Amino acid sequence: MQQRLLGEIRQFLGALDAAQEDMLTLFERKRTALKSTDPQDLLKLAEPEADLTARFQKLQQQRGRILQSARESGQAADSMRILVGRIGGEGAAELLPRIEQAQRRSDE
């Protein structure tokens, strides 16, 4: 069960990393559009922004499912960091820095 959880967390972090990169790109495009004199530049970003919001909502749901699965297997934790720390081992050592990186990005 622990290896399955680590695999799910690894997949989740990969998807989260990609979404965060896309958000940074979108913010850069939005900054450029705000400096532009053409309001259409900003309107063109509405759909990609909505799509990205939906991706983050799905990731939040996935996170909830992973933590629920951990809870059901007797490894209740309120965060991925706590869960991975409790699981321990090589897989955890690989994932903890990725979790911390994702947290730093979301704080920016």
VOVEXKE-871458 format. One line per field, with one value per residue: residue number from 1; residue in one letter; x, y, z of N, C-alpha, C in turn. Coordinates in pm, whole numbers, plus 50000, padded with zeros to 5 digits. Layout:
! VOVEXKE-871458
resi = NUM	...
resn = A	...
nc1 = X	...
nc2 = Y	...
nc3 = Z	...
cac1 = X	...
cac2 = Y	...
cac3 = Z	...
cc1 = X	...
cc2 = Y	...
cc3 = Z	...
! end
This chain:
! VOVEXKE-871458
resi = 1	2	3	4	5	6	7	8	9	10	11	12	13	14	15	16	17	18	19	20	21	22	23	24	25	26	27	28	29	30	31	32	33	34	35	36	37	38	39	40	41	42	43	44	45	46	47	48	49	50	51	52	53	54	55	56	57	58	59	60	61	62	63	64	65	66	67	68	69	70	71	72	73	74	75	76	77	78	79	80	81	82	83	84	85	86	87	88	89	90	91	92	93	94	95	96	97	98	99	100	101	102	103	104	105	106	107	108
resn = M	Q	Q	R	L	L	G	E	I	R	Q	F	L	G	A	L	D	A	A	Q	E	D	M	L	T	L	F	E	R	K	R	T	A	L	K	S	T	D	P	Q	D	L	L	K	L	A	E	P	E	A	D	L	T	A	R	F	Q	K	L	Q	Q	Q	R	G	R	I	L	Q	S	A	R	E	S	G	Q	A	A	D	S	M	R	I	L	V	G	R	I	G	G	E	G	A	A	E	L	L	P	R	I	E	Q	A	Q	R	R	S	D	E
nc1 = 50083	50194	50386	50220	50083	50298	50361	50127	50145	50382	50302	50101	50254	50408	50211	50122	50354	50379	50142	50192	50412	50288	50116	50293	50390	50151	50097	50308	50244	50007	50096	50238	50023	49872	50031	50005	49838	49618	49311	49220	49430	49434	49182	49218	49344	49162	49030	49250	49320	49091	49092	49327	49258	49062	49223	49378	49177	49104	49343	49343	49129	49233	49445	49299	49178	49403	49494	49269	49268	49504	49427	49229	49384	49504	49696	49663	49688	49729	49851	50047	50319	50344	50235	50414	50648	50584	50564	50824	51155	51337	51178	51030	51232	51302	51069	51007	51168	51052	50790	50832	50935	50710	50543	50683	50662	50386	50358	50467
nc2 = 49880	50123	50171	50202	50435	50614	50608	50721	50974	51062	51076	51268	51490	51531	51612	51841	51997	52046	52193	52415	52525	52592	52785	52987	53059	53150	53369	53533	53584	53718	53944	54069	54113	54293	54517	54578	54766	54665	54538	54290	54115	54050	53930	53699	53534	53441	53190	52998	53053	52976	52704	52626	52681	52485	52259	52284	52257	51989	51870	51935	51780	51527	51523	51520	51267	51100	51152	51064	50792	50719	50766	50572	50348	50351	50547	50821	51161	51513	51644	51617	51626	51546	51287	51159	51181	51013	50767	50727	50600	50534	50625	50827	51003	51097	51230	51431	51673	51756	51807	52020	52207	52248	52365	52602	52728	52770	52956	53182
nc3 = 50000	50078	49878	49659	49732	49735	49463	49355	49467	49350	49080	49104	49188	48959	48776	48909	48907	48631	48589	48750	48618	48378	48476	48553	48302	48187	48354	48283	48015	48061	48197	47991	47817	47965	47950	47691	47433	47318	47392	47322	47349	47618	47643	47496	47673	47852	47815	47827	48092	48235	48174	48304	48567	48603	48582	48816	49004	48963	49038	49309	49393	49337	49517	49756	49730	49744	50007	50144	50078	50205	50468	50497	50490	50730	50766	50837	50746	50727	50524	50223	50269	50539	50518	50337	50486	50701	50573	50481	50388	50075	49860	49981	50048	49799	49723	49911	49870	49629	49704	49877	49695	49531	49720	49775	49525	49513	49708	49604
cac1 = 50000	50281	50446	50113	50063	50413	50344	50021	50198	50480	50225	50037	50354	50443	50102	50123	50469	50345	50041	50256	50492	50193	50065	50397	50388	50028	50114	50399	50165	49910	50170	50263	49895	49832	50111	49964	49728	49508	49236	49202	49540	49389	49067	49268	49395	49051	49008	49360	49314	48982	49140	49426	49182	49000	49331	49412	49066	49118	49458	49299	49047	49325	49515	49204	49162	49525	49493	49161	49318	49601	49349	49162	49484	49560	49806	49599	49776	49661	49925	50134	50450	50333	50214	50540	50740	50545	50595	50969	51226	51397	51074	50998	51347	51295	50950	51000	51213	50954	50676	50877	50943	50572	50493	50748	50601	50250	50368	50520
cac2 = 50000	50241	50196	50254	50575	50692	50619	50819	51106	51095	51116	51394	51597	51558	51691	51970	52071	52093	52297	52535	52583	52655	52906	53089	53103	53228	53498	53615	53628	53815	54067	54130	54160	54412	54630	54601	54860	54592	54461	54152	54034	53999	53841	53571	53454	53398	53046	52923	53072	52890	52565	52605	52676	52352	52163	52295	52199	51843	51833	51944	51661	51413	51531	51474	51121	51036	51161	50977	50656	50700	50759	50441	50243	50370	50642	50952	51278	51631	51701	51524	51627	51461	51150	51106	51167	50894	50648	50714	50521	50601	50695	50950	51094	51157	51312	51545	51798	51796	51866	52152	52295	52282	52458	52733	52788	52816	53071	53296
cac3 = 50000	50085	49746	49572	49771	49685	49318	49330	49503	49245	48962	49140	49188	48820	48718	48976	48856	48496	48602	48805	48509	48286	48540	48542	48162	48168	48421	48201	47900	48111	48224	47861	47764	48041	47900	47552	47414	47255	47492	47273	47402	47748	47621	47445	47784	47939	47803	47890	48237	48284	48164	48409	48692	48609	48612	48958	49081	48953	49121	49448	49416	49338	49646	49854	49715	49795	50153	50191	50063	50314	50592	50499	50513	50863	50763	50828	50742	50675	50411	50151	50336	50657	50472	50282	50599	50778	50494	50490	50288	49958	49784	50053	50037	49665	49707	50002	49806	49526	49776	49925	49578	49493	49821	49752	49406	49541	49797	49529
cc1 = 50087	50343	50344	50087	50177	50405	50237	50069	50298	50409	50159	50136	50401	50339	50098	50237	50438	50242	50101	50342	50400	50136	50168	50402	50266	50041	50206	50324	50064	49977	50197	50134	49847	49909	50072	49850	49605	49436	49212	49312	49501	49274	49111	49316	49284	49031	49124	49359	49204	49024	49239	49358	49117	49104	49368	49300	49073	49235	49422	49214	49135	49401	49424	49184	49284	49525	49383	49204	49418	49528	49283	49258	49555	49676	49752	49703	49698	49731	50009	50269	50448	50319	50344	50643	50710	50579	50745	51029	51279	51295	51037	51111	51348	51182	50947	51053	51116	50832	50713	50887	50804	50514	50553	50686	50463	50251	50413	50410
cc2 = 50126	50274	50251	50401	50662	50711	50722	50961	51152	51145	51250	51510	51631	51645	51831	52057	52128	52206	52427	52603	52656	52784	53019	53146	53192	53365	53589	53668	53735	53949	54142	54188	54286	54536	54669	54703	54792	54506	54316	54060	53972	53900	53703	53479	53399	53247	52965	52937	52985	52744	52534	52599	52539	52245	52165	52238	52047	51795	51838	51822	51536	51408	51479	51323	51048	51038	51074	50830	50624	50684	50620	50327	50261	50466	50784	51064	51393	51692	51591	51513	51535	51314	51088	51087	51044	50765	50621	50634	50604	50682	50827	51051	51164	51258	51436	51674	51848	51860	52006	52252	52340	52383	52597	52803	52843	52937	53197	53385
cc3 = 50000	49950	49648	49603	49719	49534	49281	49361	49398	49119	48986	49132	49047	48752	48779	48925	48717	48502	48655	48699	48410	48345	48530	48400	48135	48235	48342	48078	47943	48140	48094	47803	47837	47995	47758	47547	47352	47359	47450	47325	47536	47732	47572	47557	47874	47933	47862	48043	48299	48281	48276	48546	48710	48640	48760	49046	49079	49038	49270	49484	49425	49471	49757	49851	49770	49947	50213	50185	50174	50446	50606	50523	50648	50870	50747	50835	50682	50556	50346	50222	50458	50617	50423	50393	50682	50703	50498	50375	50173	49879	49849	50040	49902	49656	49796	49939	49698	49591	49823	49810	49535	49592	49802	49631	49435	49633	49723	49476
! end
